[in-house]
């Protein structure tokens, strides 16, 4: 078990407990200016606690060691998207906040995809191919998320796919802007993955050349 990942999950769980306590107190006092039902609010709180421990579960079952910075970025994203955006309904207060979350999610998914892809592939990877794979996975997740929002709105009679109060065909603008932000984040994350993979190849090539040079010098001295 990676203790850093475990401690990070514990710390963000504590943040979630404080958030839940404040929200419940305000709900009991009847001063919450929110339109969310109690059942949906508790569902979001439970979802946050479950999602925070996903890195620990994956590390425990599949022995995949995520970088600490990636886990922290993931947990911060959960706070932004699940707690601030959905539970406290910041999405309804600021349209820009939703696009920031989608942009950040694109970068996060791209880096995560690269970590998983490179961990399972021990061969040298082409930077171009790395970019294509990472970017494609990011856009796939972005598309699946929009499908989830559509299904979620249908099942729970919510309106997560909205834009400035528009409904129907006009609401497509929100979906398209979300995908554009996912795309932009995926491009940046894909470039990061490609550059990282290119540096790995360059370092391995340099070390290989140095070994050859040393062997050539040793052979020359023997002669």
C-alpha angles and dihedrals in degrees: 000000000000104000094200092057090045093050091047092053090048091050094050091044087058089051088051091051091053090048092049092048092052092046093048092048091051090046092052090047089051094230099115109120091207132116096207117119118243092243092053092046092054089046090057092047091050091046091054093051091048094046093049090063096048093095090052092049092048091047091050098047104032099026091232112156111209119197114259092237091055093050092049091048089050093051092047088051089053090053091050097044106032105027107026099028102038109017096041090032097231086151088070092048099048127027090191091060091062092053092048090053092049092048091049091046090054091056093043094050092046093053091044091050090051092050092052094042095049092044091057096043117064095178125095109273127214109241090224092051090045090054092048093050095045094044092047092051090049093052091045091055090046091053093046090051092055089050088050091051090051092049091043092054091049095049101041099028092240129143106224090140098067139121125197091330095305121140135187118019093354090062089068087080089068092049093048092048089050091052091046090054090047088050093050091049090046091053092052092044091046091051089050090052093046093049091046091051091046090053090051091053091046093050092048091049092049092049091048091052091048090053091051091048091051091050091049091052091049091050091048092052092050090053 
